[in-house]
Amino acid sequence: MEYVVVAFRSRAHTVGFYERIKNAGIRAEIVNTPKEAGVGCGLSVKVDRGSFALIKRAVGIARLNSFAGFFLVKEVAGRRIVTTI
């Protein structure tokens, strides 16, 4: 399993960004930020890896100063591997 997490340093920005992309028809959910990422407010937006290009553009357009980064999360044999993308 593989997905992208969009982390922010503000819970309000996390929820606002989630609402914005949901309204645009992009499948997403609010999740706990993986501790391996070591950033953010504790909440992040989870999206499919295939939506990454759209999400990256949406973050740029939103210009949210609390944006903390994109993280690729892979779950392999019961282990979670988190890398910055």
N, C-alpha and C positions, 0 to 999 in steps of 0.2 A: 504494500500500500504506500502511496506517495501523494503528498499534497503540499500546498504552499500556505505559510502563515504570514500575515501582514501585521507587524507589531507597531504599536503607537505608545507614547509615554502618557497618554491621556485617555481615560475611560470614555469621556464624552466624545473625543475624536474617533475612538474605536467604534462606538455605537453609531455615530453619525455616518462614518464611512460604510459600515455594514448596511445601514438603511439606504444609502445612496446606491450602492451596487445591487442590492436586492431589488430596488425600484427599477433598475436598468435591466433586470431579468437575469442577473448572474447568480448562480447558485452559491451560497455562502452560509457560514454559521459563525457565531461568536464562540470562541473556545478559550481555555486557559492557555496563556503563553507558555510554551515548553520551557522548563527551567534551564535546559541546555542552551537556550538562546541568550540568557542572561541580560535581557533588556525588557523595557516596556512597563506597563502599568498592571500587568497580571492578566489582562484580556487581550486577545488578538482576533483577527478575522481569518478564518480558514476557507480556502478556495481550492478547486481542482487545479492540478498542475497545468492542464490545458487552457485555463483561463488566465495564466500568468501575464501574457502580453497585454491583455485588456486591463488587468488590475494594475499593472505597472503604469500604464497611461493614466488610469483613473487617479492614482496617487499623485502623479505629476500635475494633473489638472486641479485636484483638490487643494494643493499647496498647504497641507497641514504641517505646521512646524513641529508637531509632536511625533512625526513619523520616525520610527526606530529601525526599520529594516524589513527585508524579505527573508524568509527562511524556508528552505526545503526540508520537509520532514519525511523520512523513510522509516517504515517499520519492517524490520527484517528479523525473522526468527525470534520474535518477541522482544526485540531491542529497538529502541527509537534512536535514530541518527539524525541530528539537526545540523544543517550547514547553511551559512549565509550565502544568498544569491543576489 
